[in-house]
Amino acid sequence: MTDESRFEPIDPALAAMLATDPVADFLGIRFDSIRAGYARATMLVTERLLNAPGTAHGGVMMALVDVVHAAVSNSHGTLAVAQDVHTEFLNAGSLGDTLVCEGVEINRTGRTAVYRIDVHAFGEKYPDGRHIATALARVFRVGTPWVVPDAAPVADAAEAAPVAEQGAVAAPSGR
């Protein structure tokens, strides 16, 4: 896993806003950290997220990658839109696994940026974690500044505040 302390904290209101993705909420994705050029989120593999053979659905893992990609690529406070995401599935996730997804900025120019996003599964079979997917993703940096509302739309701001004060955000656990 990446040492997130090497990434600069961002405005807590921006971090809280980026962590409120409706698709993330629907899939049970929870952000642990969003910093400038870095994001980490987790998702529990439940029965609803399995494919027919009984492993974590590839589309769900790609959605996790995309949600983290959106947060990390917009973490500098300006709008970025995905141009390409190439995902390689390395191993399967299992029912009950916690998937940990980290996105790290590799390169950023005036108009584009590239990110590496990795997914690890932690569970009964692999308590120390197993690398199950990796992605290389590119964005077009539109450059339009994010307008952060005075009160970021989090379900329970009190739960997000302690981590947000450190420059990261914790998604509320009650969603």
MOLINNOR-V930443 format. One record per pair of residues at least 12 apart in sequence whose C-alpha atoms are under 6 Angstrom apart, sorted by the first residue. I is the first residue (numbers start at 1). J is the second residue. If there is no record, write none. Layout:
[[I;J] [I;J]]
This chain:
[[7;36] [8;35] [8;36] [9;35] [9;167] [10;35] [10;36] [10;167] [12;164] [12;167] [13;152] [14;148] [15;34] [15;169] [16;169] [17;152] [18;71] [28;43] [29;42] [29;43] [30;42] [30;171] [31;170] [31;171] [32;170] [33;168] [33;169] [34;168] [35;168] [36;75] [36;76] [37;72] [37;104] [37;105] [38;72] [38;103] [38;104] [39;72] [39;102] [39;103] [40;101] [40;102] [41;100] [41;101] [42;99] [42;100] [43;98] [43;99] [44;97] [44;98] [45;95] [45;96] [45;97] [46;95] [55;93] [55;94] [56;93] [56;94] [77;145] [77;146] [78;143] [78;144] [78;145] [78;146] [79;142] [79;143] [79;144] [80;139] [80;140] [80;141] [80;142] [81;139] [81;140] [82;139] [83;138] [83;139] [84;137] [84;138] [85;136] [85;137] [86;135] [86;136] [87;134] [87;135] [88;133] [88;134] [89;133] [90;132] [90;133] [91;132] [97;121] [97;122] [97;123] [98;121] [98;122] [99;120] [99;121] [100;119] [100;120] [101;118] [101;119] [102;117] [102;118] [103;116] [103;117] [104;116] [111;140] [111;141] [112;139] [112;140] [112;141] [113;138] [113;139] [114;137] [114;138] [115;136] [115;137] [116;135] [116;136] [117;134] [117;135] [118;133] [118;134] [119;132] [119;133] [120;132] [159;172]]
